[in-house]
Amino acid sequence: MAYLSWRVAQRWCPSSLQVTSFPVVQLHMNRTAMRASQKDFEDAMNQVKLLKKDPGNEVKLKLYALYKQATEGPCNMPKPGIFDLINKAKWDAWNALGSLPKEAARQNYVDLVSSLSPSLESSSQVEPGTDRKSTGFETLVVTSEDGITKIMFNRPTRKNAINTEMYHEIMHALKAASKDDSIITVLTGNGDYYSSGNDLTNFTDIPPGGVEEKAKNSAILLREFVGCFIDFPKPLIAVVNGPAVGISVTLLGLFDAVYASDRATEMLIFGKKLTAGEACAQGLVTEVFPESTFQKEVWTRLKAFAKLPPNAVRISKEVIRKREREKLHAVNAEECSVLQGRWLSDECTNAVVNFLSRKSKL
């Protein structure tokens, strides 16, 4: 929804900005001595409409604040309540500009738009040789070659945190991979993280039905998401290239093999960080490789796996997992029910608000 609203937004104003987080707001005022004309300002607003991808909440907040400052002057709205996270984030961004003159705000709006790449998709650190145009995804890069379908988490600037869109895209990619001609399917991360777990901005996108509806929908989504891993018919392999947190750790038990770099860490309970070696000792990781040779060693092994008879590997997995599947689905349903209740607790609400408040003060 946030992406769709971004694409149809006619200009950056309160009715069109869909903010789904409470991000850091650090405005860098460049070339303040210069003054953009009204035409420059209008051209910049039109350029925003041409961006191919949502530039992220931090940039959207900056654009919103500068637009408001350039057209209305200093913040003149009453401060929203602490639980009105979306409007409070917008208010904080605008109010942070203080008494910045309209002309300077207009210039900074133009500068910021000019600094944005014509296609933000090209700015992420995708591995050389990867054809992104063939993926059809916003948060993933999916490729299929030599019997291997690779699903790469592609939000490197967010440490591959899993937002709602990414949940849906991973499910779609897994369902497609289950029916394609590949022998094995591999999940990995782009950048220095495998995945930092849930994107906490997921908790701020509240539907008309309130937090109860949000918790119910999230539980349904999570149950379906984990179910895709439980039912996946082919060998499923995680290539853990960096730190893993939260759900990206809990899912590892559903993979058929987990290969990790020795620079990877895993965090799940008590806030304790496990090294890849410690995770291997606990059975979460199959084997650990030195970072210097990690990619070469792992992919050499995966390419060998991909040469195995496809029907044989499918049948082998079915035999191994058949008796576990029913129990795994039952556990998944129970855990999602428990989580639905926890998401409605004051403890969860306070933790999210405190985290987002700390982020806003950085």
Secondary structure, DSSP 8 states (H G I E B T S, - for coil): -HHHHHHH--SSSTTT---------------TTS---HHHHHHHHHHHHT-SS---HHHHHHHHHHHHHHHH-S--S----TT-HHHHHHHHHHHTTTT--HHHHHHHHHHHHHHS-S-GGGGS---TT--GGGT--SSEEEEEETTEEEEEE--GGGTT-B-HHHHHHHHHHHHHHTTSS-SEEEEEESSS-SB--B-GGGGG---TTHHHHHHHHHHHHHHHHHHHHHH--S-EEEEE-S-EETHHHHGGGGSSEEEEETT-EEE-STT-EEEHHHHHHTTS-SEEE-TTTHHHHHHHHHHHHTTS-HHHHHHHHHHHHHHHHHHHHHHHHHHHHHHHHHHTSHHHHHHHHHHHHHHHT-
